[in-house]
């Protein structure tokens, strides 16, 4: 019987920008080996569109556990239910040896099956990636909702007032740069 991925585990149940999610692929049948080709590593494709890269130093191949690292970026898509949707070997060979016979490992990921990411300490089936809005202090810039200027003819050197409406609250500092604010709504930057 071929060795397969039985589940994926996360080291925490919630991650925010800047944190590294360690995702472990747990294989049936015990030890696995990874024959790496030059220049590429196995990766996991995650449900928020991000990638997790194989981390040999954190893996425990003798116990059938491959660890992948994904550092949450400030512009990554938040999700309340992060899952693994694909395992890409990237020209590497992942094998298992059973009773002296080496065979390729089945790295098929089944969404809502073995691709469901669980928090290893609690077996919680919800693993969150939270990239909050700028109102709660992270680095995602507000988006421009609209821009407007008064109708008229303008000549070189004239000052034109332009109103910019953002999708969330911003504050204009003394040098004219916009930054998020919870306390004040400023629509002109």
C-alpha positions as CSV (number, residue, x, y, z in Angstrom):
1,X,0.0,0.0,0.0
2,X,1.4,3.4,-1.0
3,X,2.4,5.9,1.5
4,X,0.1,8.9,1.5
5,X,-0.4,12.3,3.2
6,X,-2.8,11.6,6.1
7,X,-3.2,15.2,7.3
8,X,-1.6,18.7,7.5
9,X,-0.9,20.3,10.9
10,X,-0.2,23.9,11.8
11,X,1.9,25.0,14.8
12,X,-0.7,27.7,15.8
13,X,-4.4,28.3,15.2
14,X,-4.0,32.0,14.3
15,X,-1.3,33.9,12.4
16,X,-0.8,37.6,11.7
17,X,1.5,39.5,9.3
18,X,5.1,38.8,10.0
19,X,4.6,35.5,11.7
20,X,5.7,32.2,10.2
21,X,3.2,29.4,9.9
22,X,4.9,26.0,10.2
23,X,2.8,23.4,8.3
24,X,3.6,19.8,8.7
25,X,2.6,17.2,6.2
26,X,2.1,13.9,8.1
27,X,2.6,10.7,6.1
28,X,1.2,7.3,6.6
29,X,3.6,4.4,6.9
30,X,6.5,6.0,8.7
31,X,9.8,7.3,7.3
32,X,10.0,9.3,4.0
33,X,13.0,10.7,2.2
34,X,13.2,13.7,0.0
35,X,15.6,13.7,-3.0
36,X,16.1,17.4,-3.8
37,X,16.9,18.6,-7.2
38,X,19.1,21.7,-7.5
39,X,17.3,25.0,-7.4
40,X,13.8,24.0,-6.3
41,X,12.1,22.9,-3.2
42,X,8.7,21.1,-2.6
43,X,5.9,23.6,-1.9
44,X,2.4,23.7,-0.6
45,X,-0.2,25.8,-2.3
46,X,-2.5,27.4,0.4
47,X,-6.1,28.4,0.1
48,X,-5.3,32.1,0.4
49,X,-3.1,32.0,-2.7
50,X,0.2,31.9,-0.7
51,X,3.0,29.2,-0.9
52,X,4.7,27.3,2.0
53,X,8.2,26.1,1.2
54,X,9.8,22.9,2.4
55,X,12.0,23.4,5.5
56,X,14.4,20.5,5.8
57,X,15.9,21.7,9.1
58,X,12.5,21.5,10.9
59,X,11.3,18.3,9.2
60,X,11.4,14.9,10.9
61,X,11.5,12.5,7.9
62,X,12.3,9.5,10.0
63,X,8.8,9.9,11.6
64,X,7.1,10.7,8.3
65,X,6.8,14.5,8.9
66,X,7.7,17.1,6.3
67,X,7.6,20.7,7.5
68,X,6.8,23.7,5.3
69,X,7.2,27.4,6.3
70,X,4.9,30.2,5.2
71,X,5.6,33.7,6.5
72,X,2.4,35.8,6.4
73,X,2.9,39.0,4.4
74,X,1.2,42.3,5.2
75,X,-0.7,42.1,1.9
76,X,-1.7,38.5,2.0
77,X,-5.3,37.6,1.8
78,X,-6.9,37.0,5.2
79,X,-8.8,33.8,5.6
80,X,-10.7,32.3,8.5
81,X,-10.1,28.8,7.3
82,X,-6.6,28.3,5.8
83,X,-6.1,25.0,4.0
84,X,-3.6,23.2,1.8
85,X,-5.0,22.9,-1.8
86,X,-1.9,21.3,-3.5
87,X,1.5,19.7,-2.9
88,X,4.0,20.4,-5.6
89,X,7.2,18.3,-5.6
90,X,8.9,20.7,-8.1
91,X,11.0,18.0,-9.7
92,X,12.0,16.5,-6.4
93,X,11.4,12.9,-5.5
94,X,9.6,12.0,-2.3
95,X,9.8,8.3,-1.4
96,X,9.1,5.9,1.4
97,X,10.8,2.6,2.0
98,X,8.7,-0.2,3.3
99,X,10.1,-3.7,3.8
100,X,13.2,-2.8,1.8
101,X,11.2,-1.5,-1.2
102,X,11.4,2.2,-2.1
103,X,8.3,3.7,-3.7
104,X,7.1,7.1,-4.6
105,X,4.8,8.8,-2.0
106,X,1.3,9.7,-3.1
107,X,1.3,13.5,-2.5
108,X,-2.3,14.0,-3.6
109,X,-4.2,16.7,-1.6
110,X,-7.9,16.3,-1.2
111,X,-9.6,19.6,-0.4
112,X,-11.8,19.3,2.8
113,X,-10.1,15.9,3.3
114,X,-6.5,15.5,4.1
115,X,-5.9,19.2,2.9
116,X,-7.8,20.5,5.9
117,X,-5.2,22.2,8.0
118,X,-5.5,21.4,11.7
119,X,-3.9,23.1,14.7
120,X,-1.7,20.3,16.0
121,X,-2.2,21.1,19.7
122,X,-6.0,21.1,19.7
123,X,-7.0,19.5,16.3
124,X,-9.0,22.6,15.7
125,X,-10.0,22.5,12.0
126,X,-9.9,26.3,11.7
127,X,-6.5,27.9,11.1
128,X,-6.8,31.7,10.6
129,X,-4.6,34.1,8.7
130,X,-5.5,37.6,9.9
131,X,-4.2,40.6,8.0
132,X,-6.3,43.3,9.6
133,X,-7.3,46.6,8.1
134,X,-5.1,49.6,8.8
135,X,-7.7,50.7,11.4
136,X,-6.4,47.9,13.6
137,X,-2.8,48.6,13.0
138,X,-1.4,46.5,10.3
139,X,0.4,47.6,7.1
140,X,-2.2,47.2,4.4
141,X,-2.6,50.6,2.8
142,X,-6.1,52.1,2.4
143,X,-7.5,52.0,-1.1
144,X,-8.7,55.1,-3.0
145,X,-12.5,55.0,-3.4
146,X,-12.7,58.1,-5.5
147,X,-10.9,61.3,-6.5
148,X,-12.4,64.7,-7.6
149,X,-11.3,68.2,-8.5
150,X,-13.3,71.3,-9.2
151,X,-14.3,71.8,-12.8
152,X,-12.3,74.6,-14.6
153,X,-9.3,75.4,-16.7
154,X,-6.0,75.2,-15.0
155,X,-2.7,76.6,-16.2
156,X,0.9,75.6,-15.5
157,X,1.9,76.6,-12.0
158,X,-1.6,76.9,-10.6
159,X,-2.6,74.9,-7.5
160,X,-5.4,72.5,-7.9
161,X,-7.3,71.1,-4.9
162,X,-8.0,67.4,-5.3
163,X,-10.2,65.5,-2.9
164,X,-9.4,61.9,-2.4
165,X,-11.9,59.6,-0.7
166,X,-10.5,56.4,0.9
167,X,-12.2,53.2,1.8
168,X,-11.3,53.7,5.4
169,X,-10.2,56.4,7.9
170,X,-6.9,58.1,7.3
171,X,-5.1,61.0,9.0
172,X,-2.9,63.5,7.2
173,X,0.4,64.3,9.1
174,X,2.3,67.6,9.1
175,X,4.3,66.8,5.9
176,X,1.2,65.8,4.0
177,X,1.5,62.1,4.0
178,X,-1.5,60.0,4.7
179,X,-1.6,57.4,7.4
180,X,-4.4,55.4,9.1
181,X,-6.3,56.8,12.1
182,X,-9.1,55.5,14.2
183,X,-10.0,58.8,15.7
184,X,-10.4,61.1,12.8
185,X,-11.8,61.1,9.2
186,X,-9.8,63.1,6.7
187,X,-10.8,62.9,3.1
188,X,-8.3,65.4,1.7
189,X,-4.6,64.3,1.3
